[in-house]
Amino acid sequence: QQRERQARLEALFAHILLYLQPYDSRRVLYAFSVLEAVLKTNPREFIEAVSRTSVDTSATAHLNLISNLLARHQEALGGQSFYGKLSSQPPSACPHSLLIELLTYLCLSFLRSYYPCSLRVSHRDILGNRDVQVKSVEVLIRVMTELVSVAKAAEGKNVEFIQGLLQRCRVQEFVLLSLSASMYTSQKRYGLATAAPGGALREEGVLEEHVINLGQDQIWSEHPLQIELLKLLQVLIVLEHHLGQAPEEAEQLPDLPREWRRALNFQQAIRALQYVWPHPLTSQGLLVAAVVKGLQPAYGYGMHPAWVSLVTHSLPYFGRSLGWTVTPFLVQICKNLDELVKQYESESVKLSFRYSEP
């Protein structure tokens, strides 16, 4: 059981990227703010433009500069220096050629990037990186919201394009893993805050405890990121609904074998502790586990409105997982109400005893 728990926790943080040196978060926040302003004023025109424009490395010096930056970023992801020597010949094709793919890829990269414990950074750097993570999710929310409008048009080419974008950038997987990792961090901080004086919690030596610098903030420090991730998940659930079934599920099979296969695949996905492609978010065990735990005290009472909003707005899209998700969610709400009643009763008894004293 110890080894299985260790493996689960390591899988939970396997998506995380680590910076090799401090960076100026203010410049990144400014760039994201400009993108967000454009998406606010002209969302449809912007999405159409970046969906039709690709990075051509042979066109201009500016595009060659973009290609060079992408190549350096790929080197950094592999553990090399960002400022190291590159090959003399630029790559003929970028890993994400369309600008909308590039934008989505970069937003997800900033979302899952942290400072390592081995790097000496200030608390301001850690807070700045957290602001960048939140802002990257806010930009993704606006991009995906506009893609929902595109998917509603139900044009075959648009649906295939959006499905390919989500698959190549692994949007749902990284968003869901980022939420789960942030929730684990909140739970651990809650455990440290409620531990008995003098009794330290047992360190289990998982990856994040020795590699990732998560700061020393309170439990609520993760809430801004989690709130935005829940908003993004809500948009992605609606987007998946309008995109329809995955190609693997749309095979020409008789009704009974098709339903049997869907039921079997659903059981495998809903019980898994990692993201299972190509199942929708509502069939992912990671999401169901997060919903079940979201209202528990260890994850902070300040998150309750965001979780209730996600579940209530996603009710029409849960499908097979409706019972798996909503039943334990309602049970936890009842438990919270019982605890609240006990708390009020205890306070009323104390007040009545105080006023009855001579």
RABELNOR-V665394 format. One record per residue. N is the residue number from 1. RES is the residue in three letters. PHI is phi in degrees with one decimal (NA if undefined). OMEGA is omega in whole degrees, -180 to 180 (* if undefined). BURIAL is + if it has 16 or more other C-alpha atoms within 10 Angstrom, else -. Layout:
# RABELNOR-V665394
n={N,N}
res={RES,RES}
phi={PHI,PHI}
omega={OMEGA,OMEGA}
burial={BURIAL,BURIAL}
This chain:
# RABELNOR-V665394
n={1,2,3,4,5,6,7,8,9,10,11,12,13,14,15,16,17,18,19,20,21,22,23,24,25,26,27,28,29,30,31,32,33,34,35,36,37,38,39,40,41,42,43,44,45,46,47,48,49,50,51,52,53,54,55,56,57,58,59,60,61,62,63,64,65,66,67,68,69,70,71,72,73,74,75,76,77,78,79,80,81,82,83,84,85,86,87,88,89,90,91,92,93,94,95,96,97,98,99,100,101,102,103,104,105,106,107,108,109,110,111,112,113,114,115,116,117,118,119,120,121,122,123,124,125,126,127,128,129,130,131,132,133,134,135,136,137,138,139,140,141,142,143,144,145,146,147,148,149,150,151,152,153,154,155,156,157,158,159,160,161,162,163,164,165,166,167,168,169,170,171,172,173,174,175,176,177,178,179,180,181,182,183,184,185,186,187,188,189,190,191,192,193,194,195,196,197,198,199,200,201,202,203,204,205,206,207,208,209,210,211,212,213,214,215,216,217,218,219,220,221,222,223,224,225,226,227,228,229,230,231,232,233,234,235,236,237,238,239,240,241,242,243,244,245,246,247,248,249,250,251,252,253,254,255,256,257,258,259,260,261,262,263,264,265,266,267,268,269,270,271,272,273,274,275,276,277,278,279,280,281,282,283,284,285,286,287,288,289,290,291,292,293,294,295,296,297,298,299,300,301,302,303,304,305,306,307,308,309,310,311,312,313,314,315,316,317,318,319,320,321,322,323,324,325,326,327,328,329,330,331,332,333,334,335,336,337,338,339,340,341,342,343,344,345,346,347,348,349,350,351,352,353,354,355,356,357,358}
res={GLN,GLN,ARG,GLU,ARG,GLN,ALA,ARG,LEU,GLU,ALA,LEU,PHE,ALA,HIS,ILE,LEU,LEU,TYR,LEU,GLN,PRO,TYR,ASP,SER,ARG,ARG,VAL,LEU,TYR,ALA,PHE,SER,VAL,LEU,GLU,ALA,VAL,LEU,LYS,THR,ASN,PRO,ARG,GLU,PHE,ILE,GLU,ALA,VAL,SER,ARG,THR,SER,VAL,ASP,THR,SER,ALA,THR,ALA,HIS,LEU,ASN,LEU,ILE,SER,ASN,LEU,LEU,ALA,ARG,HIS,GLN,GLU,ALA,LEU,GLY,GLY,GLN,SER,PHE,TYR,GLY,LYS,LEU,SER,SER,GLN,PRO,PRO,SER,ALA,CYS,PRO,HIS,SER,LEU,LEU,ILE,GLU,LEU,LEU,THR,TYR,LEU,CYS,LEU,SER,PHE,LEU,ARG,SER,TYR,TYR,PRO,CYS,SER,LEU,ARG,VAL,SER,HIS,ARG,ASP,ILE,LEU,GLY,ASN,ARG,ASP,VAL,GLN,VAL,LYS,SER,VAL,GLU,VAL,LEU,ILE,ARG,VAL,MET,THR,GLU,LEU,VAL,SER,VAL,ALA,LYS,ALA,ALA,GLU,GLY,LYS,ASN,VAL,GLU,PHE,ILE,GLN,GLY,LEU,LEU,GLN,ARG,CYS,ARG,VAL,GLN,GLU,PHE,VAL,LEU,LEU,SER,LEU,SER,ALA,SER,MET,TYR,THR,SER,GLN,LYS,ARG,TYR,GLY,LEU,ALA,THR,ALA,ALA,PRO,GLY,GLY,ALA,LEU,ARG,GLU,GLU,GLY,VAL,LEU,GLU,GLU,HIS,VAL,ILE,ASN,LEU,GLY,GLN,ASP,GLN,ILE,TRP,SER,GLU,HIS,PRO,LEU,GLN,ILE,GLU,LEU,LEU,LYS,LEU,LEU,GLN,VAL,LEU,ILE,VAL,LEU,GLU,HIS,HIS,LEU,GLY,GLN,ALA,PRO,GLU,GLU,ALA,GLU,GLN,LEU,PRO,ASP,LEU,PRO,ARG,GLU,TRP,ARG,ARG,ALA,LEU,ASN,PHE,GLN,GLN,ALA,ILE,ARG,ALA,LEU,GLN,TYR,VAL,TRP,PRO,HIS,PRO,LEU,THR,SER,GLN,GLY,LEU,LEU,VAL,ALA,ALA,VAL,VAL,LYS,GLY,LEU,GLN,PRO,ALA,TYR,GLY,TYR,GLY,MET,HIS,PRO,ALA,TRP,VAL,SER,LEU,VAL,THR,HIS,SER,LEU,PRO,TYR,PHE,GLY,ARG,SER,LEU,GLY,TRP,THR,VAL,THR,PRO,PHE,LEU,VAL,GLN,ILE,CYS,LYS,ASN,LEU,ASP,GLU,LEU,VAL,LYS,GLN,TYR,GLU,SER,GLU,SER,VAL,LYS,LEU,SER,PHE,ARG,TYR,SER,GLU,PRO}
phi={NA,-62.8,-67.0,-65.2,-65.0,-61.0,-65.0,-63.7,-68.3,-65.6,-65.5,-67.6,-109.5,-70.6,-83.4,-77.5,-105.5,-119.3,-74.8,-92.7,-159.4,-64.4,-133.3,-86.1,-66.1,-65.6,-68.1,-66.9,-62.4,-64.2,-62.6,-64.6,-64.8,-64.1,-60.9,-64.0,-64.0,-65.7,-67.6,-71.7,-84.7,-134.6,-64.8,-66.0,-64.0,-65.4,-65.0,-62.9,-67.5,-74.1,-80.4,-109.8,-109.1,-115.8,-85.3,-100.3,-71.9,-103.7,-86.7,-134.3,-64.4,-65.1,-70.1,-64.4,-64.4,-60.9,-61.8,-63.8,-64.6,-63.4,-63.5,-65.9,-65.0,-63.8,-63.6,-65.9,-62.7,-86.9,93.7,-89.2,-74.7,-64.5,-99.7,-71.2,-79.3,-98.1,-64.7,-63.5,-94.6,-68.0,-64.2,-72.4,-143.7,-82.5,-62.1,-130.9,-75.4,-69.9,-64.7,-69.5,-66.7,-62.6,-64.2,-63.2,-62.1,-69.0,-59.9,-67.9,-66.4,-66.1,-60.8,-103.1,-103.5,-134.9,-83.0,-79.8,-65.1,-73.8,-96.9,-81.4,-132.8,-85.3,-63.5,-64.0,-63.4,-66.1,-64.5,-63.7,-65.2,-65.5,-62.7,-64.8,-60.4,-63.7,-66.2,-63.7,-68.8,-61.1,-66.5,-61.8,-59.7,-68.7,-65.3,-68.8,-63.1,-69.8,-67.7,-62.2,-63.2,-67.0,-66.7,-64.1,-66.8,59.5,-89.6,-55.9,-64.8,-63.7,-63.2,-63.7,-63.6,-68.1,-60.6,-65.4,-62.2,-62.7,-71.4,-66.6,-88.2,54.8,-62.7,-60.4,-62.7,-68.6,-66.4,-66.8,-67.7,-63.5,-64.3,-63.9,-65.7,-65.7,-66.5,-63.0,-62.5,-62.3,-63.1,-67.4,-65.9,-64.4,-63.5,-67.7,-72.4,-100.9,-68.1,-64.9,-57.4,84.4,-109.6,-75.8,-70.2,-71.6,-79.4,-105.3,70.0,-76.6,-54.3,-65.6,-72.3,-116.9,-116.0,-97.0,-88.3,-97.2,77.6,-123.6,-82.5,-79.5,-60.1,-76.3,-67.1,-86.4,-64.4,-56.5,-68.1,-63.6,-61.2,-68.7,-64.6,-67.0,-63.1,-66.4,-61.0,-61.5,-66.9,-65.8,-63.4,-65.5,-62.6,-61.4,-62.7,-75.8,-75.0,85.9,-73.2,-70.1,-56.4,-65.5,-89.2,-101.4,-65.8,-82.2,-123.3,-59.0,-58.5,-65.2,-60.6,-65.4,-66.2,-63.6,-65.6,-61.7,-63.9,-66.4,-64.8,-63.9,-61.3,-66.9,-74.5,-71.8,-97.7,-77.1,-103.7,-143.2,-69.0,-116.0,-85.2,-104.4,-68.8,-67.8,-58.9,-67.2,-104.0,-90.2,-60.8,-61.4,-70.0,-60.7,-63.3,-67.1,-64.1,-62.5,-89.8,-58.6,-96.1,-74.8,-57.5,-64.5,-106.9,94.8,-70.0,-65.7,-88.5,-59.5,-59.4,-67.3,-68.0,-62.1,-63.2,-61.3,-67.6,-66.2,-74.6,-98.4,-53.4,-68.1,-112.0,-70.6,61.2,-60.9,-87.9,-58.7,-66.8,-59.6,-91.4,-76.6,-59.1,-65.8,-64.8,-68.2,-61.0,-67.2,-62.1,-63.7,-62.2,-62.9,-66.5,-62.0,-64.6,-67.4,-62.9,-62.0,-65.4,-66.1,-63.3,-64.1,-67.2,-67.5,-65.4,-63.6,-66.7,-65.0,-67.8,-66.4,-74.8,-84.9,-69.0,-68.6}
omega={178,180,179,178,177,-180,179,-179,178,177,-179,-178,-177,-177,-170,175,-178,176,177,180,177,178,-179,-178,-178,179,178,178,178,180,178,179,177,178,-180,178,178,180,177,-173,-177,-175,-176,-179,-180,-179,178,-178,-177,178,-178,-176,179,179,179,-174,-178,-172,-173,178,-180,179,174,177,177,179,179,179,178,179,178,178,177,177,-180,178,179,177,179,180,178,-177,179,-179,178,176,-175,-178,178,179,-178,-180,179,-180,175,-169,179,-177,179,174,180,180,179,-179,-179,177,179,178,177,180,-173,180,-179,172,176,179,-179,-178,-179,179,179,177,178,177,-180,177,178,178,177,176,178,178,-179,-178,178,177,178,177,178,179,-179,178,-177,177,178,177,174,178,178,-179,180,179,174,174,-174,-179,179,-180,179,-180,-178,177,178,178,-180,-178,-177,-180,179,-173,-176,-178,-177,179,-179,178,178,177,-178,179,178,178,177,178,178,-180,-179,179,176,178,178,-179,-176,-180,179,179,179,-180,-178,177,-179,178,-175,173,178,-171,-171,-176,-175,-175,-171,177,-178,180,-178,-177,179,-177,-175,-179,178,-173,179,178,-179,179,179,178,178,175,179,177,179,178,-179,178,177,180,178,179,-179,177,178,-176,173,-178,-179,-178,-176,-179,179,178,173,-173,-176,177,-180,179,178,180,179,180,180,179,178,179,179,-178,-174,180,-176,178,174,-178,-178,178,8,-176,180,-178,-178,178,-178,178,178,180,179,179,179,179,-179,-177,-170,-176,178,-177,-177,-177,173,180,-180,-179,-174,179,-180,179,179,179,179,-176,-177,180,-178,-179,-179,-172,-176,178,-177,-175,-177,-180,179,-173,-170,-176,178,177,178,177,179,176,178,177,179,178,177,179,179,177,179,180,179,178,179,179,179,177,179,180,180,178,179,-178,-180,179,-180,*}
burial={-,-,-,-,-,-,-,-,+,-,-,+,+,-,-,+,+,+,-,+,-,-,-,-,+,-,-,+,+,-,-,+,+,-,-,+,-,-,+,-,-,-,+,-,-,+,+,-,-,-,-,-,-,+,+,+,+,-,-,-,-,-,-,+,-,-,+,+,-,+,+,+,+,-,+,+,+,-,-,-,-,+,-,-,-,-,-,-,-,-,-,-,-,+,+,+,-,+,+,+,+,+,+,+,+,+,+,+,+,+,+,+,+,+,+,+,+,-,-,-,-,-,-,-,+,+,+,+,+,+,+,+,+,+,+,+,+,+,+,+,+,+,+,+,+,+,+,+,-,+,+,-,-,-,-,-,-,+,+,-,-,+,+,-,+,+,-,-,+,-,+,+,+,+,+,+,+,+,+,+,+,+,+,+,+,+,+,+,+,+,-,+,-,-,-,-,-,-,-,-,-,-,-,-,-,-,+,+,-,-,-,+,+,+,-,-,-,-,+,+,+,+,+,-,+,+,+,+,+,+,+,+,+,+,+,+,+,+,+,+,+,+,+,-,-,-,-,-,+,-,-,-,-,-,-,-,-,-,-,-,-,-,-,-,-,+,+,-,+,+,-,-,+,+,+,+,-,-,+,+,+,+,+,+,+,+,+,+,+,+,+,+,+,+,+,+,-,+,+,+,-,-,+,+,-,+,+,+,-,+,+,-,-,+,-,-,+,+,-,-,+,+,-,+,+,+,-,+,+,-,-,+,-,-,-,+,-,-,-,-,-,-,-,-,-,-,-,-,-,-,-,-,-,-,-,-,-,-}
